[in-house]
Amino acid sequence: MTLIRVLLIEDDPMVREVNRQFIEKVEGFEVIGQAANGVTGLEQISTLKPDLVFMDIFMPEQDGITSLHKIRELKMQVDIITVTAANDMETVKQVLHLGVFDYIMKPFSFERVQGTLENYKRFKKKMQTEREFTQGELDQLFHYHGGNEESVQANVINYEKNLPKGFNRTTLEKVVHYLQSVDGASAEEVASGVGIARVTARRYLDYLEKQQEITMDVHYGGIGRPINYYFSK
């Protein structure tokens, strides 16, 4: 398998090292370069030609927003994941309008990074192997699940009155949305994709199955215990 080549652009050397360790723990990824600001980062994009850039927003010399604008203006063929403490609406809107693959807020867990990298790996494989797409395949690539966001949220909000003690509606929404974006997943995969503990994922999945909002199928492998796979209806 060809490794996905990643460039880190982050001014804090400690965060940069954590990012590097997290990325290289995920199978199929390698960090090929690092930069402490957007100016050096753009130079390295030009010379190293990475597939993916992990980039902070608040940096000296040239911040992430300016760097994103320049990447798009120069038509650099690279995908971007922003990893930042910025959580204000204006920054979020600007970043999303500039076409990032994902927006990860600091502090973050390894599971959150792993989830987005696994999603990116599936996206990259699809883009490299398909010559034409059906509407359904495009819907999966663009995380479209039919209907509209309000109807999806309304369905989840309806559970709130009956949620068991200790359950969180936002976490429930994330589990539902993740299952809608994949073709079946185990509790471990849901945990990685959403960024929660496996035992927590299993509790939410069991609840959703009892509510008949998802289905479960047992997959039998060669050696070891069977694995429960969950599917969005």
RAKAGI-V933076 format. One record per run of one state. SS is the DSSP state (H for helix, E for strand, - for the rest). FROM is the first residue (numbers start at 1). LEN is the number of residues. Records with the same first field share a line. If there is no record, write none. Layout:
# RAKAGI-V933076
SS = FROM-LEN ; FROM-LEN
This chain:
# RAKAGI-V933076
- = 1-3 ; 10-3 ; 26-3 ; 36-2 ; 49-3 ; 56-8 ; 74-5 ; 85-4 ; 98-4 ; 106-4 ; 130-5 ; 142-7 ; 158-2 ; 163-6 ; 182-3 ; 195-3 ; 211-3 ; 220-7 ; 233-1
E = 4-6 ; 29-7 ; 52-4 ; 79-6 ; 102-4 ; 185-2 ; 214-6 ; 227-6
H = 13-13 ; 38-11 ; 64-10 ; 89-9 ; 110-20 ; 135-7 ; 149-9 ; 160-3 ; 169-13 ; 187-8 ; 198-13
